[in-house]
Amino acid sequence: MADQKTDETTTTEQAGGEVRIARGTLAAVTRFVRRNGGSAKAVVEPVGADGVRVLLVGDNGVMGDQVVDDVATANALVERVDGLEISEWDRELSSVANPRDGHHAKMAGWVART
């Protein structure tokens, strides 16, 4: 895997071409993994025109996320971060996820306030 660094993005060569990952995104995910047990699971979820959500669940159950442009970028991000691996929302992952107080209302948006 060859890398080129610029001020704003890091470029990773993968099968099918180069993928650009925002350096801030890479740094945020790396920090998340380091602060939450040293490894984490990532669930890649397309969210329509807004891109692809990379939902993170740390070893300690803490949840976080980042949104990237596409699935190729999400997969490249997971490959670049030590201790991060692709997962699915299954019973095992759901059982360890520990959303912070108010998370459900935030995710439900206007529905939670009606």
Disulfide bonds with the S-S distance in Angstrom:
none
